[in-house]
């Protein structure tokens, strides 16, 4: 039975597992390795840490690795793929096959088990990606947080904080959303959010960290939270429809996979995605 390593390199975290005889025998979690935003030296250091973690947990299985698949954020370009391959090569035998591709492919196959379909990913960032039986692909979104990434944890957090700031500007009585924002960031007023949110190098993660709180508020029936999530749903549904129209016939069956931390409260999303247009 082959022994393989699978790597999921996301923007916030990177997961690596060592699989022997269809059983995970070692696991490692390190920082994010987004190829578009993390420099080569740091990516090399993080992948080295992950490989060392796996080897320490099961040296015998690690020595027999025959293939490595790395699904990396930003890994769809040939130059970036080569960059990752070179970082991984020193840790496996020269005969081991190393495949690097985009993490969207990993997310799709996690739900289809290798079959074609569409995946909507909503973690810190967001993208919708599809692949059909003719190996044609299409994607919508994934342009990064500076350009919205509708439905992402960052954008949901940003919209919630922005709503709270607007409430403060208009001198409104604090809403449940306002109180939740202040409590989450452990501040007494909205102005105190500024130095926390703008801490150098931490802006994206700090803002995205409010997304789970927003989902909890929506589950509890908060109107502002539900409005923010509803707006995101509309954009995500539209993105899925765009990808489907490019790759599949109108009456063609197509599996849609939902992946990412935003979808943990699945009932806020899935029933609406399943509705017929």
C-alpha positions in Angstrom: 0.0 0.0 0.0 1.4 3.4 -0.9 2.3 6.0 1.7 1.5 9.6 0.8 1.6 13.1 2.2 -1.3 15.5 1.6 -0.8 19.2 2.3 -3.6 21.9 2.4 -1.8 25.2 2.3 -4.4 27.9 3.1 -4.1 31.6 3.9 -4.5 31.2 7.6 -3.1 27.8 8.3 -1.4 24.9 6.6 -2.3 21.3 7.4 -0.1 18.3 6.4 -1.0 14.6 7.0 1.0 11.4 6.5 -1.3 8.6 5.2 -0.1 5.0 5.4 -2.4 2.1 4.3 -5.3 4.5 4.1 -4.8 5.7 7.7 -3.6 9.0 8.9 -0.5 8.2 11.0 0.9 11.8 11.5 -0.6 15.3 11.5 1.0 18.8 11.4 -0.5 22.3 11.6 1.6 25.3 10.8 1.0 28.9 9.7 -0.6 29.9 6.4 1.4 29.5 3.2 -0.5 31.6 0.7 1.9 31.8 -2.2 0.6 35.2 -3.2 1.4 36.9 0.1 4.1 34.8 1.9 7.7 35.1 0.8 9.7 32.1 -0.4 12.0 31.8 2.7 9.1 31.7 5.1 7.2 29.1 2.9 10.3 26.9 2.9 10.6 27.2 6.7 7.0 26.4 7.3 7.0 23.4 4.9 10.2 22.2 6.6 8.5 22.4 10.0 5.5 20.4 8.7 7.7 17.7 7.1 9.8 17.4 10.3 6.6 17.1 12.4 5.4 14.2 10.2 8.7 12.4 10.3 9.0 12.7 14.0 5.6 11.1 14.6 6.3 8.1 12.3 9.8 7.8 10.9 9.2 4.4 9.2 6.1 5.5 7.3 7.7 8.8 6.3 10.7 7.0 4.8 8.4 5.1 2.5 6.5 8.1 1.0 5.9 7.6 -2.7 3.9 10.7 -3.5 3.1 14.2 -2.1 0.1 16.3 -3.1 0.1 19.9 -2.1 -3.0 22.0 -2.6 -1.8 25.5 -2.0 -3.5 28.9 -1.9 -2.2 30.6 -5.0 -0.9 27.3 -6.3 -2.5 27.4 -9.7 0.5 29.0 -11.5 3.4 27.0 -12.9 6.0 29.3 -11.3 4.5 28.9 -7.8 4.1 25.2 -8.3 7.8 24.8 -9.0 8.6 26.9 -6.0 6.7 24.5 -3.7 8.2 21.4 -5.4 11.7 22.7 -4.7 10.8 23.3 -1.1 9.4 19.8 -0.6 12.0 17.8 -2.6 14.7 17.6 0.1 12.4 15.7 2.5 11.3 12.8 0.3 13.1 10.4 -2.0 14.1 11.3 -5.5 11.6 8.8 -6.8 8.6 10.3 -4.9 6.1 12.1 -7.1 5.4 15.7 -6.0 2.2 17.3 -7.3 1.4 20.9 -6.6 -1.9 22.5 -7.5 -4.4 25.1 -6.2 -6.1 24.4 -2.9 -9.5 24.8 -4.7 -8.9 21.5 -6.3 -8.3 19.9 -2.9 -11.5 21.4 -1.6 -13.6 20.2 -4.5 -12.3 16.6 -4.3 -12.9 16.6 -0.5 -16.6 16.6 -1.3 -16.7 14.8 -4.7 -13.9 12.2 -4.0 -12.3 12.9 -7.4 -15.5 13.6 -9.4 -16.2 16.8 -11.2 -18.4 19.5 -9.8 -18.3 23.0 -8.2 -16.9 24.1 -4.9 -17.7 27.2 -3.0 -14.9 28.0 -0.6 -15.5 30.5 2.2 -12.8 30.8 4.8 -10.8 33.9 5.5 -11.1 34.4 1.7 -13.6 33.2 -0.8 -13.8 31.7 -4.3 -16.1 29.5 -6.4 -14.4 27.0 -8.7 -15.8 24.4 -11.1 -14.4 21.5 -13.2 -16.4 19.5 -15.7 -15.9 16.1 -17.4 -14.1 17.7 -20.3 -11.5 19.1 -17.8 -12.7 22.6 -18.5 -12.6 24.8 -15.4 -14.0 28.2 -14.4 -13.8 30.3 -11.3 -15.5 33.4 -9.9 -14.0 35.5 -7.1 -10.8 34.7 -5.3 -9.3 38.1 -6.1 -8.3 38.8 -2.5 -9.7 40.8 0.4 -8.8 44.2 -1.1 -11.4 43.4 -3.8 -14.2 42.2 -1.6 -14.2 38.3 -1.7 -17.9 38.2 -1.0 -18.9 35.6 1.5 -15.5 35.3 3.0 -14.8 35.5 6.7 -12.9 38.7 6.2 -15.8 40.4 4.3 -18.4 39.2 6.7 -16.3 40.6 9.6 -15.6 43.8 7.7 -19.3 44.4 7.0 -20.2 43.7 10.7 -17.6 46.1 12.0 -18.5 48.7 9.4 -22.2 48.4 10.4 -21.2 49.0 14.1 -19.0 52.0 13.1 -21.9 53.5 11.1 -24.2 53.0 14.1 -21.7 54.9 16.2 -21.4 57.7 13.7 -25.2 58.2 13.8 -25.2 58.1 17.6 -27.7 55.2 17.7 -28.4 53.1 20.8 -26.0 50.2 20.8 -27.5 47.1 19.1 -26.7 43.5 19.9 -24.2 43.6 17.0 -22.5 46.6 18.4 -22.2 45.0 21.8 -20.9 41.8 20.3 -18.2 43.7 18.4 -17.0 45.5 21.5 -17.0 42.3 23.5 -15.1 40.3 20.9 -12.3 42.8 20.7 -12.4 43.6 24.4 -12.9 47.4 24.1 -15.3 49.8 25.6 -16.1 51.9 22.6 -15.9 51.8 18.8 -13.0 54.3 18.6 -10.8 51.8 20.5 -11.1 49.3 17.7 -8.8 51.3 15.4 -5.4 50.4 16.9 -6.5 46.8 17.3 -7.8 46.4 13.7 -4.9 48.2 12.2 -2.1 46.3 14.0 0.6 45.8 11.5 0.3 42.6 9.5 -2.7 41.4 11.4 -5.6 43.3 9.8 -7.0 40.5 7.7 -7.1 37.9 10.5 -8.3 40.3 13.1 -11.3 41.3 11.0 -12.1 37.7 9.8 -12.1 36.5 13.4 -15.5 38.2 14.0 -17.2 36.1 11.4 -18.0 33.1 13.7 -19.6 35.6 16.2 -21.7 37.1 13.4 -22.9 33.6 12.5 -23.9 33.0 16.2 -25.8 36.2 16.2 -27.6 35.2 13.0 -28.5 31.9 14.5 -29.9 33.7 17.5 -32.2 35.8 15.2 -30.3 39.1 15.2 -31.7 41.1 12.3 -28.5 43.0 11.5 -26.4 39.8 11.4 -28.9 38.0 9.2 -29.0 40.9 6.8 -25.2 40.9 6.4 -25.2 37.1 5.8 -28.2 37.3 3.5 -26.4 39.8 1.3 -23.3 37.5 1.2 -25.6 34.5 0.3 -27.0 36.3 -2.7 -23.5 37.0 -4.1 -22.3 33.5 -3.4 -25.4 32.0 -5.1 -24.8 34.2 -8.1 -21.2 33.1 -8.3 -22.2 29.5 -8.3 -24.7 30.1 -11.0 -22.1 31.8 -13.2 -19.6 28.9 -12.9 -22.3 26.4 -13.6 -23.5 28.2 -16.7 -20.0 28.2 -18.1 -19.3 24.5 -17.5 -22.5 22.5 -17.3 -25.7 22.2 -19.4 -28.9 23.7 -17.8 -30.3 20.2 -17.0 -27.0 18.6 -16.3 -26.5 17.3 -12.7 -23.8 19.0 -10.8 -22.5 18.4 -7.3 -21.9 21.6 -5.3 -19.4 21.3 -2.4 -19.3 23.9 0.4 -16.0 24.2 2.1 -14.4 26.6 4.6 -14.9 27.8 8.1 -17.8 30.2 7.2 -20.0 27.2 6.3 -19.7 25.7 9.8 -23.2 27.0 10.5 -24.4 25.2 7.4 -28.1 25.9 8.0 -27.5 29.6 7.3 -26.3 28.7 3.8 -27.1 25.3 2.4 -31.0 25.5 2.3 -30.8 28.7 0.3 -28.2 27.3 -2.1 -30.4 24.3 -2.8 -33.4 26.4 -3.8 -34.3 26.2 -7.5 -33.9 29.5 -9.4 
